[in-house]
């Protein structure tokens, strides 16, 4: 067995004088029994190079790296299904300037109204609240806000819709996830085809899906609806009187990274 190894962990540099290293790049170069020495020697070289933030992407196949890196001061930053990212801030005596992983989730609901003025509401099959609510759920990766509302409404009620704009949004810091905030958007929708609006509740998610008049909603008991529904209907009626002015979106070229994005404006 070799007593020493000359490999130094290296990776892609970033504009902030840090590097990102992939454990999978060293599968054939470094044996697990050599990793302790490799990390120790690498830290010395990184300090000599005056590197600041070290990011190491540990592939799930290399999970044995985790305790070794933790022993050398690395901390968990974030994880996905097939890897964990570990980081270490090197400058002695300096507070870490490494950014947190994104900490805000996006939820979207759809307030769907047909030409008769009825509202499409549904009931969850399971959960803490089982009364009527607007269809909705969490946004998928790379999904626009209105797309989430349309998709979730169809998945939960079977009714196809199109977006008319964003009515409002809520920002909350009380969520089921530690150190995570939530933004919930409510999108105004209308049926895609008024002749095909019979609800077909999703058997795995929804206990019911119905079109209800405002009077029917007002007559629901406290266990059948949350006051939030009444409040949002009032806001919808104000939005309607303004002829749909409010938050609207425009597709633009985003700054800096030259990517197309959706910008939202208020009137």
C-alpha positions in Angstrom: 0.0 0.0 0.0 1.4 3.4 -1.0 2.2 5.7 2.0 1.9 9.0 0.1 -0.1 10.4 -2.8 0.6 13.7 -4.7 -2.9 14.4 -5.9 -4.3 17.8 -5.1 -8.1 18.4 -5.4 -8.8 21.0 -8.1 -11.8 22.1 -10.0 -13.6 25.0 -11.8 -12.7 28.4 -10.5 -15.4 31.1 -10.0 -15.2 35.0 -10.1 -15.0 35.1 -6.3 -11.7 33.2 -6.1 -13.3 29.9 -5.1 -13.4 26.5 -6.8 -15.9 23.8 -7.3 -14.7 20.2 -7.2 -16.5 17.1 -8.3 -15.8 13.9 -6.3 -16.6 11.8 -9.4 -13.5 13.3 -11.2 -11.3 11.5 -8.6 -12.9 8.1 -8.5 -9.9 6.5 -10.3 -7.2 8.8 -8.9 -7.9 8.6 -5.1 -8.8 5.6 -3.0 -10.9 6.2 0.0 -8.0 5.3 2.3 -5.9 8.0 0.6 -8.6 10.7 0.8 -7.6 12.0 4.3 -4.1 12.8 3.2 -5.3 14.2 -0.1 -7.7 16.6 1.6 -5.1 17.7 4.2 -2.5 18.5 1.5 -5.1 20.2 -0.7 -6.1 22.6 2.1 -2.5 23.6 2.4 -2.3 24.3 -1.3 -5.6 26.1 -1.4 -4.5 28.5 1.4 -1.2 29.1 -0.4 -3.3 30.1 -3.5 -5.4 32.3 -1.3 -8.6 30.6 -2.4 -11.7 31.6 -0.5 -14.7 29.4 -0.9 -14.3 25.6 -1.6 -17.3 23.8 -3.0 -17.1 20.0 -3.2 -19.9 18.1 -5.0 -20.0 14.7 -3.5 -21.7 12.2 -5.8 -24.0 9.7 -4.0 -21.6 6.9 -5.3 -18.8 8.7 -3.3 -20.7 9.2 -0.1 -17.7 7.9 1.9 -16.1 11.3 1.2 -18.6 13.0 3.6 -17.1 12.1 7.0 -13.6 12.8 5.7 -14.5 16.3 4.5 -16.5 17.0 7.7 -13.4 16.1 9.7 -11.6 18.9 7.7 -14.2 21.6 8.4 -16.5 21.1 5.5 -20.3 21.7 6.1 -23.4 20.7 4.2 -24.7 23.4 1.9 -27.5 21.6 0.0 -28.4 18.2 -1.4 -30.3 16.7 -4.4 -31.3 13.1 -5.0 -27.9 12.1 -6.4 -25.4 14.4 -4.6 -24.6 16.6 -1.6 -22.7 19.9 -1.8 -20.2 20.5 1.0 -18.4 23.8 1.5 -15.6 25.4 3.5 -14.7 29.1 3.8 -10.9 29.2 4.0 -9.8 32.8 5.0 -8.9 32.5 8.7 -10.8 34.8 11.0 -13.2 35.9 8.2 -17.0 35.4 8.4 -18.1 33.1 5.5 -19.4 35.0 2.5 -20.7 31.9 0.8 -24.4 32.4 -0.2 -27.1 30.3 1.3 -28.9 27.8 -0.9 -32.3 29.2 -2.2 -34.7 29.3 0.7 -38.0 30.3 -0.8 -40.6 27.9 -2.3 -43.2 28.9 -4.8 -46.8 27.9 -4.5 -49.6 28.8 -6.9 -53.3 28.7 -6.7 -55.9 29.2 -9.4 -59.1 31.2 -8.9 -61.2 30.0 -11.8 -64.5 31.7 -12.8 -66.8 30.5 -15.6 -69.1 32.7 -17.7 -71.9 32.1 -15.2 -69.8 33.7 -12.4 -69.3 30.4 -10.6 -66.0 29.6 -8.9 -64.2 26.3 -9.2 -63.2 24.9 -5.8 -61.9 21.6 -4.6 -61.3 19.6 -1.4 -58.1 17.7 -0.6 -58.3 14.0 0.0 -55.9 14.2 3.0 -54.2 16.9 5.0 -54.7 19.3 7.9 -57.5 21.3 6.1 -60.2 19.3 4.3 -62.6 22.1 3.4 -63.0 23.8 0.0 -60.0 25.6 -1.4 -58.7 27.0 -4.7 -56.8 24.3 -6.7 -53.1 24.7 -6.6 -49.7 23.4 -5.5 -46.0 23.8 -5.7 -44.3 25.1 -8.9 -42.1 22.7 -10.8 -38.6 23.5 -11.9 -38.6 25.9 -14.9 -42.3 26.4 -14.8 -43.9 29.8 -15.1 -46.3 30.9 -12.4 -49.4 30.8 -14.7 -48.3 27.4 -16.0 -48.4 26.1 -12.5 -51.9 27.4 -11.9 -53.2 25.9 -15.1 -51.4 22.5 -14.5 -52.5 22.1 -10.9 -56.1 23.1 -11.7 -56.3 20.5 -14.4 -54.6 17.8 -12.3 -56.9 18.3 -9.3 -60.2 19.1 -11.0 -59.9 17.9 -14.6 -60.9 21.3 -16.0 -58.7 22.9 -18.6 -58.1 26.6 -18.1 -56.2 29.6 -19.4 -54.6 32.4 -17.4 -56.0 36.0 -17.3 -53.3 37.4 -15.0 -52.0 37.3 -11.4 -54.5 38.6 -8.8 -52.1 38.8 -5.8 -49.4 37.0 -3.9 -48.6 36.3 -0.3 -45.1 36.1 1.3 -44.9 34.0 4.4 -42.0 32.9 6.7 -44.1 30.2 8.5 -43.7 27.0 6.5 -43.3 23.3 7.3 -39.6 23.5 6.2 -36.9 24.9 8.6 -35.3 28.2 7.5 -37.5 28.3 4.4 -40.0 31.0 3.3 -42.9 30.7 0.9 -44.4 32.9 -1.8 -48.0 31.9 -2.9 -49.4 33.4 -6.1 -53.1 33.4 -6.9 -53.8 33.4 -10.7 -57.1 34.4 -12.3 -58.2 31.6 -14.7 -61.1 31.0 -17.0 -62.2 27.8 -18.7 -60.5 27.0 -22.0 -63.8 25.6 -23.3 -67.0 26.7 -21.5 -68.8 23.7 -23.0 -66.4 21.2 -21.3 -66.1 22.2 -17.7 -67.5 19.3 -15.8 -65.1 18.6 -12.9 -63.4 15.2 -12.7 -61.6 15.2 -9.3 -58.2 13.5 -9.2 -58.9 10.2 -7.3 -55.5 10.3 -5.5 -55.5 14.0 -4.5 -59.1 15.4 -4.5 -62.1 14.4 -2.5 -64.3 16.8 -4.4 -64.3 19.5 -7.1 -67.4 21.7 -7.7 -68.5 24.9 -9.4 -70.1 27.1 -6.7 -71.9 30.5 -6.8 -70.9 33.3 -4.5 -74.0 32.7 -2.4 -73.3 29.0 -2.1 -69.8 29.8 -0.9 -71.1 32.4 1.6 -73.4 29.8 3.0 -70.7 27.2 3.6 -69.9 26.4 7.3 -66.6 27.2 9.0 -65.4 23.6 8.5 -66.3 23.8 4.8 -64.3 26.9 3.9 -61.5 29.1 5.2 -62.1 32.9 5.4 -59.3 33.3 2.9 -61.7 32.2 0.1 -64.2 35.0 0.9 -61.3 37.5 1.1 -59.9 36.5 -2.3 -63.4 36.6 -4.0 -63.7 40.2 -2.8 -60.3 41.0 -4.3 -61.3 39.2 -7.5 -64.5 41.3 -7.8 -62.4 44.5 -7.3 -60.0 43.2 -10.0 -62.9 42.6 -12.3 -64.2 46.1 -11.9 -60.8 47.4 -12.8 -61.2 45.5 -16.0 -58.4 43.1 -15.2 -55.7 45.6 -14.5 -53.2 44.5 -11.8 -50.1 42.3 -12.1 -49.3 41.3 -15.6 -46.3 39.5 -17.1 -44.0 40.3 -20.1 -41.4 38.0 -21.5 -38.0 39.8 -21.6 -34.3 39.1 -21.9 -32.9 39.0 -18.4 -29.9 41.1 -17.4 -26.4 39.7 -17.0 -27.0 36.1 -17.9 -28.7 36.8 -21.3 -31.5 34.4 -20.6 -35.2 34.9 -21.4 -37.3 35.5 -18.3 -40.8 36.6 -17.3 -41.0 40.0 -15.6 -44.1 41.0 -13.6 -45.5 44.6 -13.5 -48.2 46.3 -11.5 -50.8 48.8 -12.8 
